[in-house]
Amino acid sequence: MATEKNIIFSPLTIKKHTFHNRIGVAPMTRMSSGPDSIPRKDVFDFLVRRAEKGASLIYTEAMVTDYESAQGYPGQSRITSQQQIDTWKKVTDAIRKHNGISMMQFFHCGRMAYDGINPANRAIAPSAIAPSQDNPLTGEPYPQPEAMSRFDIDHAINGFVESAKGAVAAGFDGIEIHGAHGYLINQFLSTYSNTRQDGYGGPVENRFRLASEIIRAVKAVIPEEMLLFFRISNWGIADMEVSLFADASEWQEMITLLNKEPIDAISVSTYDFQVAAFDTDLTMTQLTRKATDLPLLICGKIYDHHTAELALEDADLVLSAKSILLNPDFVDDLRNKKELKPFESEEANRAYTDEPLP
Ligand SMILES: Cc1cc2nc3c(=O)[nH]c(=O)nc-3n(C[C@H](O)[C@H](O)[C@H](O)COP(=O)(O)O)c2cc1C
């Protein structure tokens, strides 16, 4: 019986990095930065405190990879200036002091942009197709994106490279390329948003090309021992009901391609890790596990000891977003097998306000 096990409090080693348990703080955008693209102090305090309170893995929010078209939300952070690097360095040092492993997540929003939020004031995407739904934060339609040119593709890749260098300088143990949730890389992976006729569109290998180019370009500028993870999902923040991959075999083809890349783990993002995926009897983690031997991270409604142990039957690390955001004692509560309930998304909305966390 899964509940009789206690895998969650066993260590895991990837490369030279030992996670002292299997619980991580999921990446969470907090939209607290000013024009300097540096988050408010309470965001840093939150990350350090969660390491202090027992999480072995601490993700940053998704950082924006360039100053041209990459930003998707107000108040997002970046890691390419000395001031940004110096500020994050204090955070990675503090996380390390608490025996935590720090991961910088970074993204390009692609077509999930706001009018006027980026200096270039233009939204770019694999193809000139906007999401169907309105932007929930503005109530307005998403801007019509332009199909990315060769320059745009190279510029986007370079944004990941420059931010990766920033993460190295800031002392992060690892970095994660955000290929999930309907943002730029995910837009390339899916025929829902990618109808290109060139080498970046059409067959799975072509749609995967940008992801591969970003992974390899980033890998070339980070130390060998630095962790490199890739996050992927079958759903996007806009048009959430759409399955971004046609079926289980297309998903597994993508995972098989990822498996050949120089990455150290795959993070699978779901709403609920227990739900059967596509039209199979298997969960996303189980389907993913069949296509790769890489360590797997899973996220989505893991809210107590039982769900964490269940998730760890098929994955190696579990991530929590809402539960660990809203409950500072989450790790202790798991240790004590306390009865806990999942939180609703609305309860996490205060992460988007100016109110410091308690
Ligand atoms: C406030 C908030 C911000 C988030 N920001 C990000 C993000 O920057 N990058 C990312 O990959 N996922 C982000 N997510 C998704 C979470 O990482 C996670 O996949 C999702 O909330 C499901 O996990 P949960 O059921 O434990 O909340 C965010 C979630 C929340 C609640």
The ligand as an SDF file (V2000), in Angstrom:
LIG
                    3D

 31 33  0  0  0  0  0  0  0  0999 V2000
    0.0780   31.7470   -8.1290 C   0  0  0  0  0  0  0  0  0  0  0  0
    0.5510   30.7330   -9.1240 C   0  0  0  0  0  0  0  0  0  0  0  0
    1.5330   31.0850  -10.0400 C   0  0  0  0  0  0  0  0  0  0  0  0
    2.0410   30.1240  -10.9540 C   0  0  0  0  0  0  0  0  0  0  0  0
    3.0770   30.4590  -11.7930 N   0  0  0  0  0  0  0  0  0  0  0  0
    3.6910   29.4810  -12.5230 C   0  0  0  0  0  0  0  0  0  0  0  0
    4.9190   29.7400  -13.2040 C   0  0  0  0  0  0  0  0  0  0  0  0
    5.4870   30.8350  -13.1500 O   0  0  0  0  0  0  0  0  0  0  0  0
    5.4710   28.7290  -13.9060 N   0  0  0  0  0  0  0  0  0  0  0  0
    4.9070   27.4840  -13.9740 C   0  0  0  0  0  0  0  0  0  0  0  0
    5.4510   26.5820  -14.6420 O   0  0  0  0  0  0  0  0  0  0  0  0
    3.7420   27.2110  -13.3250 N   0  0  0  0  0  0  0  0  0  0  0  0
    3.1520   28.1660  -12.5830 C   0  0  0  0  0  0  0  0  0  0  0  0
    2.0260   27.8580  -11.8520 N   0  0  0  0  0  0  0  0  0  0  0  0
    1.4870   26.4880  -11.8890 C   0  0  0  0  0  0  0  0  0  0  0  0
    2.0350   25.6710  -10.7250 C   0  0  0  0  0  0  0  0  0  0  0  0
    3.4550   25.5210  -10.8140 O   0  0  0  0  0  0  0  0  0  0  0  0
    1.3770   24.2710  -10.6540 C   0  0  0  0  0  0  0  0  0  0  0  0
    1.7200   23.5450  -11.8110 O   0  0  0  0  0  0  0  0  0  0  0  0
   -0.1460   24.3240  -10.5150 C   0  0  0  0  0  0  0  0  0  0  0  0
   -0.5580   25.3400   -9.6120 O   0  0  0  0  0  0  0  0  0  0  0  0
   -0.7150   22.9830   -9.9980 C   0  0  0  0  0  0  0  0  0  0  0  0
   -0.1550   22.6470   -8.7510 O   0  0  0  0  0  0  0  0  0  0  0  0
   -1.0010   22.6830   -7.3690 P   0  0  0  0  0  0  0  0  0  0  0  0
   -2.2040   21.7940   -7.5690 O   0  0  0  0  0  0  0  0  0  0  0  0
   -0.0540   22.1680   -6.3170 O   0  0  0  0  0  0  0  0  0  0  0  0
   -1.4060   24.1190   -7.1200 O   0  0  0  0  0  0  0  0  0  0  0  0
    1.4910   28.8040  -10.9630 C   0  0  0  0  0  0  0  0  0  0  0  0
    0.4800   28.4830  -10.0450 C   0  0  0  0  0  0  0  0  0  0  0  0
    0.0270   29.4140   -9.1210 C   0  0  0  0  0  0  0  0  0  0  0  0
   -1.0410   28.9960   -8.1230 C   0  0  0  0  0  0  0  0  0  0  0  0
  1  2  1  0
  2  3  1  0
  2 30  2  0
  3  4  2  0
  4  5  1  0
  4 28  1  0
  5  6  2  0
  6  7  1  0
  6 13  1  0
  7  8  2  0
  7  9  1  0
  9 10  1  0
 10 11  2  0
 10 12  1  0
 12 13  2  0
 13 14  1  0
 14 15  1  0
 14 28  1  0
 15 16  1  0
 16 17  1  0
 16 18  1  0
 18 19  1  0
 18 20  1  0
 20 21  1  0
 20 22  1  0
 22 23  1  0
 23 24  1  0
 24 25  2  0
 24 26  1  0
 24 27  1  0
 28 29  2  0
 29 30  1  0
 30 31  1  0
M  END
$$$$
